[in-house]
Amino acid sequence: MQKIKLKYNHKDNRGYIKDLLENKKINSITLISQKRGKIRGNHFHKKTIQWNYLLSGKIIIYAKKKGQGVKKKILNKGDLVVTLKNESHAIKALKNSEFLVFTQGPRGGKEYETDTFRLKKPLV
């Protein structure tokens, strides 16, 4: 898991433009809402990379690569984090939250569960 530092591409009196991703093939974009205290995930994907962009609220993302310890990152509005293939991950909402998930790999529509492998022992 890596938190990505975003920069402004352009900023003036009208507002700003900020690229969230560049030069990435995206198979789906998903909007997720999550209530305070609830947990999502506790799984990994063999073929899928996911970028999570927090629109509102506050979440904590837990991630673990094979043979390593659990890492966690708190995301506030405007933060972007990526989880890679074979990286176990879980999300806990610290406040009611909404976030976008940009997916590279089989994760949207009818393929939603085809690359999801549940953890026997949850990260959180």
N, C-alpha and C positions, 0 to 999 in steps of 0.2 A: 504494500500500500504506500502510495506516495501522495502527499499534498502538493498541489500544483499552484505556484505563485502566478496569479493572473496580472496582466498589465493592460493599461488603456492603449487602444490602437489610435484613438482620436478623442479629444475632449475640447469642447468649446461652450459658449453660452447656451446652446440648445440641449446639452447633456453630454453623454459619452458613448463610445463604441468600444466594446471589449470582446475579443474573440475568445470563446471558451475552449474550442478545439480547432486545430489547423491540420490539414492534410491527413485526416483519419477517415477510413471507410466506416460508416455507421450503418448498422442494420436496423436499429430501432431506437426511438426516444420515448421514454416512459415517464409519466408524471405520477408520483407516489405521495400520498399523504400518510402521516403517521402520528398517532396520538401519544401524548406525553406518557412516558413509562413503558410503552409497548416496544417489543423487539421484533425485528424482521431478520431474515437471513438464516444464519447458522448453517451455511452450506458453502459449496465451492462449485466452480465451473471448469471443465477440462478444456473447452474451446473458446471461452468467452472472456473478454476484457470489458470492464464497466467503469465509466466515469460518473461520479455522483456530484451534482451541483446543487447546493442548498439554496432554495428560493426564500424560505422563511423558517423561523424557529431555531432550534439548536439540537444537534444530534452528536452522538459519539459512535465512531466506527471502530470496530475491533477487527483485526486481520491477523492471519497466521500462515506463514509458509512452512512447508514440511521441514521438520528438524529444527525449527526456530521457535522462539517464544511468541506470545501474543503481543501485538502492538496495538495501541489505541490512539485515535486522534479525535479531538473535538472540532466540529464544524459549526461555524456561525454563518449567517446569511452572506452569500457571495463566495463561499469557499468551494473548492473543487478538489476531489480526491479520486485516484484511480486504483482499482483492484485488478490484479493480473490473473491470468490463467492459473488454475490449481492453487489459488490463494483463498483459504477459508475466510469468510467474512460474516459479520453480523452488525446490525445497526440498532441502537437504542435511542429513542427520542427523549431528550431532556426537557423539551417543550413541544407543544403541538407543532408539527413541521410539514413542509412540502419540499420535495426535491425532484430534480430531473435526473434520470439515469440514461446516459448515452451508451449504447451497447454495440460492441463489435463482436459478432458471433451469433449463434442461434439462441435468441432469448426473447424474441417478440412474437406476438400473435399465437398461432398454433404450436410454435416451437418453444413456447415459454418454459416448459418443464423438461425439455429433451436434454438439456445440458446442466441440470441442477442435481447435485449430489448432496443429500442431507448429512450432516455430521452426527455421528453416534454420540459424541460428547460435545454439547454446545459450547461456543466460546463465551457466551454470556446468557 
